[in-house]
């Protein structure tokens, strides 16, 4: 039986290859600009997410002290019970479709009569 690979050596080799690849890409000015813009967008998205999470922390604190029925409705500010019910129905339909795809059974919505062959 062969020895297991040296994970430290593999990690170092991976990082070296990654650094070499990024170094090669960064020599292309257009690619470097696109990557810089992408990083700025990712940072802006992360900042917006952090701000939203901080603002919604008040909702979570209020939900913890309220009854279970109000906690469920307060968990997603701005969403009505009808929206949540519609989402639950859609998810249930998707789960049924996935089940049928995974089992290989094709379910039709309505049965159609076979058309007679023309001779």
C-alpha positions as CSV (number, residue, x, y, z in Angstrom):
1,X,0.0,0.0,0.0
2,X,1.3,3.4,-0.9
3,X,1.8,6.1,1.7
4,X,-0.8,8.9,2.0
5,X,0.2,12.2,0.3
6,X,1.9,14.9,2.3
7,X,-0.9,17.4,2.7
8,X,1.5,20.2,3.6
9,X,3.5,19.7,0.5
10,X,0.3,19.5,-1.6
11,X,-1.0,22.7,-0.1
12,X,2.2,24.5,-0.7
13,X,2.3,23.3,-4.3
14,X,-1.4,24.4,-4.8
15,X,-0.7,27.9,-3.4
16,X,2.5,28.2,-5.5
17,X,0.5,27.3,-8.7
18,X,-2.3,29.6,-7.7
19,X,0.2,32.5,-7.1
20,X,1.9,31.8,-10.4
21,X,-1.5,31.8,-12.3
22,X,-2.6,35.1,-10.7
23,X,0.8,36.6,-11.4
24,X,0.4,35.7,-15.1
25,X,-3.1,37.0,-15.2
26,X,-2.2,40.3,-13.5
27,X,0.3,41.1,-16.4
28,X,-2.7,41.6,-18.7
29,X,-4.0,45.1,-17.9
30,X,-7.6,44.5,-19.0
31,X,-7.9,41.4,-16.9
32,X,-6.3,43.1,-13.9
33,X,-8.9,45.9,-14.2
34,X,-11.8,43.5,-14.4
35,X,-10.4,41.6,-11.4
36,X,-10.1,44.8,-9.4
37,X,-13.7,45.8,-10.3
38,X,-14.9,42.3,-9.3
39,X,-13.2,42.6,-5.9
40,X,-14.7,46.0,-5.4
41,X,-18.2,44.6,-6.1
42,X,-17.6,41.7,-3.8
43,X,-16.5,44.0,-1.0
44,X,-19.5,46.3,-1.6
45,X,-21.8,43.3,-1.5
46,X,-20.2,42.0,1.7
47,X,-20.5,45.4,3.3
48,X,-24.2,45.7,2.3
49,X,-24.8,42.2,3.7
50,X,-23.1,43.1,7.0
51,X,-25.1,46.4,7.3
52,X,-28.4,44.5,6.6
53,X,-27.5,41.8,9.1
54,X,-26.7,44.4,11.7
55,X,-30.0,46.3,11.0
56,X,-32.0,43.0,11.1
57,X,-30.5,42.1,14.4
58,X,-33.1,44.2,16.1
59,X,-35.8,42.0,14.5
60,X,-34.2,38.8,15.7
61,X,-33.9,40.2,19.3
62,X,-37.6,41.2,19.2
63,X,-38.6,37.8,17.9
64,X,-36.8,36.0,20.6
65,X,-38.9,37.7,23.3
66,X,-42.3,37.4,21.4
67,X,-44.6,34.5,21.0
68,X,-43.9,31.8,18.4
69,X,-46.7,33.1,16.1
70,X,-45.3,36.6,16.0
71,X,-41.7,35.4,15.8
72,X,-42.4,33.6,12.5
73,X,-44.1,36.6,10.9
74,X,-41.3,39.0,12.2
75,X,-38.5,36.8,10.9
76,X,-38.8,38.3,7.4
77,X,-39.8,42.0,7.5
78,X,-41.9,43.0,4.5
79,X,-43.1,39.6,3.6
80,X,-46.8,38.8,4.1
81,X,-48.3,35.5,5.2
82,X,-49.6,35.1,1.7
83,X,-46.1,35.4,0.3
84,X,-44.8,32.9,2.7
85,X,-47.7,30.5,1.9
86,X,-47.1,30.9,-1.9
87,X,-43.4,30.2,-1.4
88,X,-44.2,27.1,0.6
89,X,-46.5,25.8,-2.2
90,X,-43.8,26.5,-4.8
91,X,-41.2,24.6,-2.8
92,X,-43.6,21.7,-2.3
93,X,-44.1,21.5,-6.1
94,X,-40.4,21.7,-6.8
95,X,-39.8,18.9,-4.3
96,X,-42.3,16.7,-6.1
97,X,-40.7,17.4,-9.4
98,X,-37.3,16.6,-8.1
99,X,-38.5,13.4,-6.6
100,X,-40.0,12.3,-9.9
101,X,-36.8,13.3,-11.7
102,X,-34.6,11.4,-9.2
103,X,-36.7,8.2,-9.5
104,X,-36.9,8.5,-13.3
105,X,-40.6,8.5,-13.3
106,X,-42.1,10.9,-15.7
107,X,-45.4,12.4,-14.4
108,X,-47.7,14.1,-16.8
109,X,-50.2,16.7,-15.7
110,X,-53.1,15.2,-17.7
111,X,-53.5,12.0,-19.6
112,X,-53.8,12.4,-23.4
113,X,-55.4,9.9,-25.6
114,X,-53.2,8.4,-28.3
115,X,-53.9,9.8,-31.7
116,X,-54.8,7.1,-34.3
117,X,-52.1,6.5,-36.9
118,X,-52.7,7.7,-40.4
119,X,-52.3,4.9,-43.0
